[in-house]
Every structure is written in structure tokens, then in C-alpha cells.
Amino acid sequence: MALVMKTITVELTAQMAEQLLPEWEHQRDQKLAEANGIDAQIKRVRAALQDTKDGGRREITAQAVVPTPKTSSGRNKRGMSKKVIAQFLKMRNGNGATIKEITAETETVYGTARRVLQQLEKENKAVKENGLWKAANEYHT
């Protein structure tokens, strides 16, 4: 059974368009955030699989993708970077990550990631060992 798509044209008043536009933009942003989360999940699983192929043994963990609220420009909303980075460190199950890995996976800029990691360290929620950032043991469990 072939799917046939038909185009329907609907005329909107300027007032109706103004009311619909924010909703459409919100739906778009949610879909983009979800797709970015799925991409990060795929990267984590592929990296874990590559580690096992290289002779290492690594537990592969996959968690439900939770879209991160974004601004209209695509940046994390205020306060979300800290939550996203803390959750990322917890998901690593004690495996450390460099700032570069953290910024790539959490879609956070380097300066923000560095500042947030220092805050988490002061709060005893993250530790830096041998150049790798990890969730603090008491915070991780």
C-alpha cells in the first residue's frame, strides 16, 4: 500500500498565524531536542561497542532520552546546563569524561561546561581525577 501525500492549502488571517506560530515553533524545538538526545544516545552506545571490539569490557547503558529545553536560538535554557552535565556524569557509571567529551555530549559550550564542573566540584557532586571528570561517589549512587 503506497502512501500518497496531498497538499492542502489553508488561508489564515494574520491573527490566526500569530497564534499558531509559537505553537509550531515549540513543537519543532521539542522534536529537535528529542532528535539531539537520540543522537547522543547512539554515540554513547557506538562508543561502548567500539570499546568492546578493542578488547575492553564496558557495560552498555541506554537510558530514556529526555529532551533538554532549548531557547529559540538552540541553546540550553538557563540553569539546564548544570542539570544536563550532572546527569551525564551520573550516566557514565564512574567512567570519567574530558571536558571535550562533556561539551560534545551535552551540547554545552566549553566555558559553561568548565564553570558548571567547578560548581559541581565545590558542591561535592563531581571530582576531577587524572584529567577526567566523574560524578562524586556519594552523589553517583
PyMOL commands that set and color helices and strands:
alter all, ss='L'
color gray80, all
select helices_A, chain A and resi 14-53+80-91+99-106+110-122+137-140
alter helices_A, ss='H'
color red, helices_A
select strands_A, chain A and resi 126-129+132-135
alter strands_A, ss='S'
color yellow, strands_A
deselect
rebuild
show_as cartoon
